[in-house]
Amino acid sequence: MERLTWSKADKKCARVAFDAAYERECASILAELRKRVDAIHNSDDIWGINDYLWRKRREIRDKYDFRGSVLVKVLAHLILEGWITPDDLQGLSEEKRDLLSRGLGFFQNDSGTPEMKR
């Protein structure tokens, strides 16, 4: 596979979207944590929270990788999971938007499906 080169502008746009996704996902985890804490009734519930946080920590660690060699894949994954939208990445170069579009299979349509605008 050809090595991707990221311009400063592409990196900046990707970083803003990447960080926004991270913050949104952490906010979601916090909301779930609050629900679980409010529902604690016994010691098993406490350890269930620990297990939940451990799983989420591993998921987050594995998912949020800003290396240029995997960044298109990471951004595509974040779009598919709903943490960012294609609109969050409009500042990317046409080359990177094309890679995301092809990777996601997004085509221009009127059905409300996310798409990368060119």
C-alpha positions as CSV (number, residue, x, y, z in Angstrom):
1,M,0.0,0.0,0.0
2,E,1.3,3.5,-0.9
3,R,2.3,5.6,2.1
4,L,0.0,8.6,2.5
5,T,1.4,12.1,3.0
6,W,-0.6,14.5,5.2
7,S,-0.3,18.2,4.6
8,K,-0.3,20.5,7.6
9,A,-3.8,21.6,6.6
10,D,-5.0,18.0,6.3
11,K,-3.5,17.2,9.7
12,K,-5.1,20.2,11.3
13,C,-8.6,19.4,9.9
14,A,-8.2,15.7,10.8
15,R,-7.0,16.6,14.4
16,V,-10.0,18.9,15.0
17,A,-12.4,16.1,13.9
18,F,-10.5,13.4,15.7
19,D,-10.4,15.4,19.0
20,A,-14.1,16.2,18.6
21,A,-14.9,12.5,18.2
22,Y,-12.8,11.7,21.3
23,E,-14.6,14.2,23.4
24,R,-18.0,13.1,22.2
25,E,-17.3,9.5,22.9
26,C,-15.9,10.3,26.3
27,A,-19.0,12.4,27.1
28,S,-21.1,9.4,26.1
29,I,-19.1,7.1,28.4
30,L,-19.5,9.6,31.2
31,A,-23.3,9.7,30.7
32,E,-23.4,5.9,30.8
33,L,-21.2,5.9,33.9
34,R,-23.5,8.3,35.7
35,K,-26.5,6.1,34.9
36,R,-24.6,3.0,36.2
37,V,-23.5,4.8,39.4
38,D,-27.1,5.9,40.1
39,A,-28.2,2.3,39.7
40,I,-25.7,0.8,42.2
41,H,-27.4,-1.6,44.6
42,N,-24.7,-4.0,45.6
43,S,-21.0,-4.8,45.3
44,D,-21.5,-6.6,42.0
45,D,-22.7,-3.3,40.5
46,I,-19.5,-1.6,41.5
47,W,-17.4,-4.3,39.9
48,G,-19.6,-4.1,36.8
49,I,-18.7,-0.4,36.5
50,N,-15.1,-1.3,36.8
51,D,-15.4,-3.8,34.0
52,Y,-17.3,-1.3,31.8
53,L,-14.6,1.3,32.3
54,W,-11.9,-1.2,31.6
55,R,-13.5,-2.3,28.3
56,K,-14.1,1.3,27.3
57,R,-10.5,2.3,28.1
58,R,-9.2,-0.5,25.9
59,E,-11.6,0.4,23.0
60,I,-10.6,4.0,23.2
61,R,-6.9,3.2,23.3
62,D,-7.2,0.9,20.3
63,K,-9.5,3.2,18.3
64,Y,-7.9,6.6,18.6
65,D,-4.7,6.3,16.6
66,F,-3.6,9.5,14.9
67,R,-0.7,8.0,12.9
68,G,-0.9,9.0,9.2
69,S,-0.7,5.5,8.0
70,V,-4.0,4.6,9.6
71,L,-5.7,7.9,9.9
72,V,-8.1,7.5,6.9
73,K,-9.3,4.2,8.4
74,V,-9.7,5.7,11.8
75,L,-11.7,8.7,10.5
76,A,-13.9,6.4,8.4
77,H,-14.5,4.2,11.5
78,L,-15.4,7.4,13.5
79,I,-17.9,8.4,10.8
80,L,-19.5,4.9,10.7
81,E,-19.9,4.9,14.5
82,G,-21.4,8.4,14.4
83,W,-18.8,10.3,16.4
84,I,-18.1,12.6,13.5
85,T,-19.8,13.4,10.2
86,P,-18.4,13.9,6.8
87,D,-19.1,17.6,7.3
88,D,-16.5,17.6,10.1
89,L,-13.9,16.7,7.5
90,Q,-14.7,19.2,4.7
91,G,-11.4,21.0,5.2
92,L,-9.5,17.9,4.0
93,S,-7.9,17.9,0.6
94,E,-9.8,16.3,-2.2
95,E,-7.4,13.4,-2.2
96,K,-8.2,12.5,1.4
97,R,-12.0,13.1,0.9
98,D,-11.9,10.8,-2.1
99,L,-10.1,8.1,-0.1
100,L,-12.8,8.4,2.7
101,S,-15.6,8.4,0.1
102,R,-14.3,5.2,-1.5
103,G,-13.5,3.5,1.8
104,L,-17.0,4.2,3.2
105,G,-18.9,3.7,0.0
106,F,-20.6,7.0,0.4
107,F,-22.3,8.2,-2.7
108,Q,-24.2,11.4,-3.3
109,N,-27.8,10.7,-2.6
110,D,-30.9,12.3,-1.1
111,S,-31.7,9.5,1.4
112,G,-29.9,11.1,4.3
113,T,-27.0,8.7,4.2
114,P,-23.7,10.4,5.2
115,E,-21.6,11.4,2.2
116,M,-18.3,13.1,1.5
117,K,-18.9,16.2,-0.5
118,R,-16.3,17.1,-3.2
